[in-house]
Each structure stands twice: as C-alpha cells, then as structure tokens.
Amino acid sequence: MKIARIVGAEFEYRRPFLATAVRVLWNVVRLPIATVLLALEPVVGFICGLGLVLGVLACILFEISAVGPRFPLAKMLGISLGFGVIRFLYNGLLSIFVD
C-alpha cells in the first residue's frame, strides 16, 4: 500500500516596502482632497448646471429680442458652455481621487 505524501507549498507573498510606502502616501494625500471634492460636489453641480442652462437661455432670448445694438452671442455661449466643461472636468477630477 502506497502512502501519498502531501507536500505543503509554503508560498508567502510580500509586498516590497517602497510600494507599500507609496500606497500609504497616496492615500494620505488622496483622502483629504477627496473629502473636500465630495463635500463641494452638490454646490459645484448646482452652480455649473444653473450657469449652463440660464446662460444658454439668456443667449437665445437676447439674440431673438435684439435688445442692444450688438449682442456678443459667441462669447456668451462660450462662457455658458464653459460651465458644462467645468462640471465635466470636476467629475473627472473627482473620479481620480475617489476610488
């Protein structure tokens, strides 16, 4: 009768010290920034959304009404659409710091 011998594989995974130190340092930097970004997210979302929608509506209304001698439509649309770009960039920044 043969007896099967089970050999235990002693495999221990150890992370290098430098990788662990960098990970801890990244979390020390990341967490306060993520906290501030998450706290300001409703305010930034409201202001950017309001600026985008009301800016575009104001541009359309002023262009149709022809109130002044010359309304800077392109400049005002650029500013209004810039609020949407700011919101997009803010969400991108938020996704970098919040895992």
Secondary structure, DSSP 4 states (H G I P E B T S, - for coil): ---PPPPP--------HHHHHHHHHHHHHHHHHHHHHHHHHHHHHHHHHHHHHHHHHHHHHHHHHT-SS---HHHHHHHHHHHHHHHHHHHHHHHHH--
